[in-house]
Amino acid sequence: MYLGILKAVCTFIFFEKTVSVLVWGIRLSRTSICSKKVIVMDPGRDSKKRISNVTTIMDLSSDIVSEILSRLSIKPLFCCKMVCKMWYNLLTSEPSFFNMYQQRSSTNFPSLLLSVNYSVYFLVELKADDSQPLKRNIVLSPKFHIPSSKLRLIGSCNGIVCLLNSNSGTNHSVYISNPLLGEYYKVKMQERNHVAYAFCFSEASGEYKVLRSVLRNFEGYPSVSEFEVYTIGVDEKWRYVGKAPKPLHESFSNSNVNGVVHWMNMDKNDKIYSFNSWTEKMKTLLAPRGLETSSYDLTLVELENCLCLCDTNHSQYVDIWWMKQYGIAESWTKTRILKDTIQPNIRCDRFIPISTWKDGEILMQRDRATQIVSYNPKEKKFTKVRVYLGFEASRYIPSFYSLKTIIGKNLQVSYTHPKIDLI
């Protein structure tokens, strides 16, 4: 098995041209690995065998192994996870590998979660072909391994996803899951009416938190949104953290920037509200001046770790406002993207930015449809990305980090499947 993994790694090194780690003394052809001694079959001397001491891949330092494995895509990593206990622990519980893989996978192999009828079903891993950079090779997994087939995506942070059951009423179920490992944890809930959820990660504390807004109606008084927080692996119950500046009738946005959740009021477009997962305080930011589009048709997203406000309501172009300096209203900068290179039959539809990837291209999804396009700001052109099966796409950074490292030993992690098979 070691030899097979080594061949996969070396294939990646030489053909993808992205790994420059030199593995000394490893010979692949007709080689049998036996402890630290390798028996090499010499084609020129059929009757003789020579035994030499060489360095095998298992002798490499953990730093070099991390350097190699962090550059692989999801499927090879699943194989690597089963090689030995050391590699398993490295992939599932080592923070240094976790951070390294997060940074590289988002650039080399950006991933999307695809939903069908509001339920998460598929993971798509994108890969840019160096020889033909305008073509995208897509690797698609089977149905996602989640606790139930009717779970709506609330958000994802560092490969951990937050899911909500799609049943209506006051009885909600929230799950925290690493779907690549088939792990999940069910959050304790209380019955609430008119609830909106968000999922965030605080880099300052290293904690994952679920934020919810509960809309309360009192006879003779205006509606009030109260915020409650549940810290994964820490809290035993939901904590009240304050009231929203304005009642939140719909939902939070997917713009989670440095652990800060954002949303807009449906009535006005001049302000953006935020909740900081570290301080657990709410603030108000000024939106770009002179916006004519209603907040209902504006979308908040995170692109290149920057808060962005997207106006996708026009048939000929998409406007993206970038807050270059967070919290500074004067730093809003507008980029207008013409849609003239999108195929004519869908050009007038809304295209919503999802994320950026290799070479600064912007991935966009056709509203409520399967089409994904990639915009190249240098060439000012759109390219169709071959993504199928799904009506809503969300950015996802894959991770093999186990939930056990997040929720601690006192809480129980459940498993949907013993393993996941990727195709």
C-alpha positions in Angstrom: 0.0 0.0 0.0 2.9 2.4 0.8 4.2 2.0 -2.7 0.8 2.8 -4.2 0.5 5.9 -2.2 4.1 6.9 -3.0 3.3 6.5 -6.7 0.2 8.7 -6.4 2.3 11.4 -4.6 5.1 11.3 -7.1 2.6 11.4 -10.0 1.2 14.5 -8.5 4.7 16.0 -8.0 5.9 15.6 -11.6 2.7 15.9 -13.7 0.9 18.7 -11.8 4.2 20.6 -11.3 3.1 22.0 -8.0 5.2 20.0 -5.5 8.9 20.7 -5.3 9.8 18.4 -2.4 12.7 16.1 -3.2 12.4 12.6 -1.9 15.9 11.2 -1.8 16.8 7.6 -2.6 13.2 6.3 -3.4 13.1 4.0 -6.3 9.7 3.1 -7.8 10.2 0.6 -10.6 10.0 -3.1 -9.5 10.6 -2.2 -5.9 9.4 -4.0 -2.7 9.4 -2.1 0.5 10.7 -4.1 3.5 11.4 -2.1 6.6 14.3 0.2 5.8 15.9 -2.1 3.3 14.7 -2.2 -0.3 15.2 -5.2 -2.6 15.8 -3.8 -6.0 15.3 -6.0 -9.1 18.0 -5.0 -11.6 16.8 -5.6 -15.1 20.4 -5.9 -16.4 21.3 -8.6 -13.9 18.4 -11.1 -13.8 20.3 -13.6 -11.8 21.4 -11.2 -9.1 19.7 -9.1 -6.4 21.3 -6.3 -4.5 20.1 -5.0 -1.2 20.6 -1.3 -0.4 19.7 0.9 2.5 17.4 3.7 1.2 15.1 6.2 2.7 11.4 5.3 2.4 8.5 7.7 2.6 7.8 6.6 6.1 11.2 7.9 7.2 10.4 11.4 6.1 9.8 14.0 8.7 6.3 15.1 9.5 7.0 18.5 8.1 7.9 17.1 4.7 4.9 14.7 4.7 2.7 17.6 5.5 4.2 19.6 2.7 3.4 16.8 0.2 -0.1 15.8 1.5 -1.3 19.4 1.8 -1.0 19.8 -2.0 -3.3 16.8 -2.8 -6.9 16.8 -3.7 -9.6 15.1 -1.7 -9.6 11.6 -3.3 -5.8 10.9 -2.8 -6.1 12.2 0.8 -8.7 9.7 1.6 -6.3 7.0 0.6 -3.5 8.6 2.6 -5.7 8.7 5.7 -5.8 4.9 5.7 -2.0 4.3 5.3 -1.0 4.4 8.9 -1.9 5.8 12.3 0.6 8.6 12.0 -0.9 9.9 8.8 -4.4 9.5 10.1 -3.6 11.6 13.2 -1.8 14.2 11.0 -4.8 14.6 8.7 -7.5 14.6 11.3 -6.1 16.3 14.4 -2.9 18.2 13.6 -3.5 22.0 13.6 -0.5 22.8 11.5 -1.6 20.5 8.7 -5.1 21.8 9.0 -4.0 25.4 8.4 -1.7 24.5 5.6 -4.3 22.4 3.7 -6.9 25.1 4.1 -4.8 27.7 2.5 -3.7 25.5 -0.5 -6.9 23.7 -1.2 -8.9 27.0 -1.5 -6.5 28.0 -4.3 -5.6 24.8 -6.0 -8.8 22.8 -5.6 -11.7 25.1 -4.7 -14.8 23.3 -3.7 -18.6 23.9 -3.8 -21.5 22.5 -1.9 -24.5 21.9 -4.2 -28.0 21.9 -2.8 -31.2 20.5 -4.4 -34.5 21.8 -3.1 -32.6 23.5 -0.2 -31.0 20.2 0.9 -27.3 19.7 0.6 -26.5 16.7 -1.6 -23.2 17.1 -3.5 -19.6 18.2 -3.1 -17.8 19.4 -6.3 -14.1 19.9 -6.4 -12.8 22.2 -9.1 -9.4 21.9 -10.8 -7.8 24.2 -13.2 -5.9 22.5 -16.1 -2.5 24.2 -16.5 -2.2 23.3 -20.2 -5.7 24.5 -21.0 -6.6 27.1 -18.3 -10.0 27.9 -19.7 -11.3 24.3 -19.2 -12.4 23.0 -15.8 -12.2 19.4 -14.8 -14.8 18.5 -12.3 -14.7 15.8 -9.7 -18.2 15.0 -8.3 -18.9 12.9 -5.2 -22.0 10.8 -4.5 -24.7 12.1 -2.2 -23.3 13.8 0.8 -23.1 11.7 3.9 -25.2 13.8 6.3 -27.5 12.7 9.1 -30.7 13.3 7.1 -31.7 13.8 3.5 -33.7 17.0 4.4 -31.1 19.3 5.9 -30.6 22.9 4.7 -27.1 24.4 4.8 -26.8 27.3 7.3 -23.1 27.9 6.7 -19.6 26.3 6.6 -16.3 27.3 8.4 -13.0 25.5 7.9 -14.7 22.4 6.4 -17.2 22.1 9.3 -20.9 22.7 8.2 -24.0 23.7 10.1 -27.2 22.1 8.9 -30.9 22.8 9.8 -33.7 20.4 9.3 -36.2 21.6 6.7 -39.3 20.9 8.7 -41.6 23.9 9.3 -42.8 24.8 12.8 -41.1 25.5 16.1 -39.3 22.2 16.5 -35.9 22.8 14.9 -32.9 20.5 14.8 -29.4 21.9 14.1 -26.4 19.6 13.3 -22.7 20.4 13.2 -21.0 18.1 10.8 -17.8 17.2 9.0 -19.5 15.5 6.0 -16.2 14.2 4.6 -15.7 12.1 7.7 -19.4 11.3 8.2 -19.3 12.9 11.7 -22.0 15.0 13.2 -23.2 16.4 16.5 -26.8 17.5 17.3 -27.1 20.8 19.1 -29.5 21.1 22.0 -32.5 23.1 21.0 -35.5 24.8 22.4 -38.7 25.5 20.5 -38.7 28.9 19.0 -40.8 30.8 16.4 -39.4 32.8 13.4 -35.8 31.8 13.9 -32.9 32.7 11.6 -29.5 31.0 11.9 -25.8 31.7 11.2 -22.6 29.7 11.7 -19.3 31.4 12.4 -15.8 30.7 13.6 -13.7 33.0 15.9 -10.0 32.9 15.1 -9.3 34.8 18.3 -10.8 32.1 20.5 -10.7 29.1 18.1 -14.4 28.5 18.8 -17.3 27.6 16.5 -20.5 29.3 17.3 -24.1 29.1 16.1 -26.0 32.4 16.1 -29.7 32.6 16.0 -32.2 35.5 15.8 -35.5 34.9 17.5 -38.3 37.2 16.4 -40.6 38.1 19.3 -44.0 39.8 18.9 -45.6 41.6 21.9 -49.1 42.9 21.6 -49.1 46.7 21.2 -45.3 46.8 20.6 -43.0 46.6 17.6 -41.4 43.2 16.8 -38.0 42.6 18.4 -35.2 40.3 17.3 -33.2 38.8 20.2 -29.9 37.1 19.5 -28.8 33.9 21.2 -25.5 32.1 20.8 -24.4 28.5 21.3 -20.7 27.8 21.4 -19.8 24.3 20.2 -18.1 22.2 22.8 -18.5 24.9 25.5 -22.1 25.9 26.1 -24.7 23.6 27.6 -27.5 25.9 26.5 -28.2 28.9 24.3 -27.0 32.3 25.7 -28.8 35.6 25.2 -26.4 38.2 23.8 -28.6 41.2 23.0 -31.1 42.7 20.6 -30.7 43.3 16.9 -30.8 47.0 15.8 -33.7 46.1 13.5 -36.0 43.0 13.5 -34.5 40.3 11.3 -37.5 38.8 9.3 -35.6 36.7 6.7 -32.1 35.3 7.3 -28.4 36.2 7.7 -26.2 36.4 4.6 -23.3 34.1 3.7 -20.7 36.9 4.2 -18.7 35.7 7.1 -15.5 37.8 7.1 -13.0 37.1 9.9 -15.6 35.6 12.1 -18.1 38.5 11.6 -21.6 37.7 10.3 -23.4 40.3 8.2 -26.9 41.0 7.0 -29.1 43.8 5.7 -32.6 45.1 6.6 -35.1 44.3 3.9 -36.6 47.8 4.1 -33.5 49.9 3.6 -30.3 49.6 1.7 -28.1 52.2 3.4 -26.9 50.1 6.3 -25.2 46.7 6.9 -25.5 45.1 10.3 -22.8 42.8 11.8 -22.2 40.4 14.7 -18.6 39.7 15.9 -18.3 36.1 17.0 -15.3 37.0 19.3 -16.7 40.0 21.2 -20.4 38.9 20.6 -21.2 42.5 19.9 -23.3 44.0 17.1 -22.3 47.0 15.0 -23.7 49.0 12.0 -21.7 49.6 8.9 -22.6 52.2 6.2 -23.4 50.8 2.8 -22.1 52.4 -0.4 -23.7 55.8 -1.1 -26.3 56.3 -3.8 -27.5 52.7 -4.1 -30.7 52.6 -6.2 -31.3 48.9 -6.0 -33.4 47.7 -3.0 -31.7 45.6 -0.4 -33.9 42.6 -1.4 -31.9 42.4 -4.7 -28.5 43.0 -3.1 -26.3 40.2 -2.0 -23.6 40.2 0.7 -20.6 37.9 0.0 -17.1 37.4 1.1 -14.5 37.5 -1.7 -10.7 37.3 -1.0 -11.4 37.9 2.7 -13.2 41.2 1.8 -16.8 42.2 2.5 -18.5 42.7 -0.8 -22.0 44.0 -1.7 -23.2 42.7 -5.1 -25.9 44.3 -7.2 -27.0 41.5 -9.5 -30.3 43.0 -10.6 -29.2 44.2 -14.0 -29.4 42.3 -17.2 -26.2 43.6 -18.8 -23.8 43.8 -15.9 -23.0 42.8 -12.3 -21.8 45.5 -9.8 -19.5 44.4 -7.0 -18.7 46.8 -4.2 -15.5 45.9 -2.2 -14.9 47.3 1.3 -11.2 47.5 0.9 -10.7 48.6 4.5 -13.1 46.8 6.8 -15.4 49.2 8.7 -14.3 52.3 6.6 -17.2 53.5 4.6 -15.0 55.6 2.3 -13.1 52.4 1.2 -16.0 51.0 -0.8 -14.8 50.5 -4.4 -17.1 49.4 -7.2 -16.2 46.9 -10.0 -18.6 46.7 -12.9 -18.5 43.3 -14.8 -20.2 43.2 -18.2 -22.1 40.0 -19.0 -21.6 40.3 -22.8 -19.4 37.1 -22.9 -22.1 34.9 -21.2 -24.1 32.8 -23.6 -27.0 34.9 -24.9 -29.9 32.7 -23.8 -29.0 33.1 -20.1 -27.2 36.4 -20.2 -30.1 38.4 -18.8 -30.5 36.2 -15.7 -29.0 37.1 -12.3 -25.5 35.8 -11.6 -24.4 35.8 -8.0 -20.7 35.8 -7.0 -19.7 32.8 -4.8 -16.0 33.0 -4.3 -12.6 33.7 -6.0 -10.2 31.1 -7.0 -7.0 30.5 -9.0 -5.5 33.7 -10.6 -8.2 35.9 -9.0 -11.1 34.6 -11.1 -14.6 35.0 -9.7 -17.0 32.1 -9.6 -20.6 33.0 -10.1 -23.8 31.0 -10.1 -26.9 31.6 -12.2 -29.7 32.3 -9.7 -31.7 29.1 -8.9 -30.0 27.1 -11.7 -27.1 24.7 -12.2 -24.9 27.0 -14.4 -21.6 28.1 -12.9 -19.4 30.6 -14.7 -15.9 31.9 -14.0 -15.0 35.5 -14.7 -11.4 36.3 -15.6 -10.8 40.0 -14.6 -7.6 40.2 -16.7 -9.3 39.0 -20.0 -12.7 40.4 -19.0 -14.3 37.2 -20.1 -16.7 34.5 -18.7 -16.1 30.8 -19.0 -18.6 28.1 -18.4 -17.7 25.7 -15.6 -19.0 22.2 -16.0 -21.0 21.7 -12.8 -24.1 19.5 -12.7 -26.7 18.4 -10.2 -27.7 21.2 -8.0 -29.7 24.4 -7.8 -27.7 26.4 -5.3 -23.9 26.5 -4.8 -22.0 27.6 -1.7 -18.3 27.9 -1.2 -16.7 25.1 0.8 -13.2 24.6 2.1 -12.7 20.8 2.7 -11.2 19.5 5.9 -10.4 16.2 7.5 -10.3 17.8 10.9 -12.3 15.6 13.3 -15.3 17.0 15.2 -13.8 15.3 18.3 -11.1 18.0 18.4 -13.8 20.7 18.4 -16.5 19.4 20.8 -14.1 17.7 23.3 -14.2 14.4 25.0 -17.4 15.0 27.1 -19.7 15.1 24.1 -20.6 12.3 21.8 -19.8 12.4 18.0 -22.2 10.3 15.9 -21.4 8.8 12.5 -23.6 8.5 9.5 -21.4 6.1 7.6 -18.2 4.3 8.4 -16.5 5.9 5.4 -17.1 7.9 2.3 -16.3 6.7 -1.2 -15.4 9.4 -3.8 -15.5 8.8 -7.5 
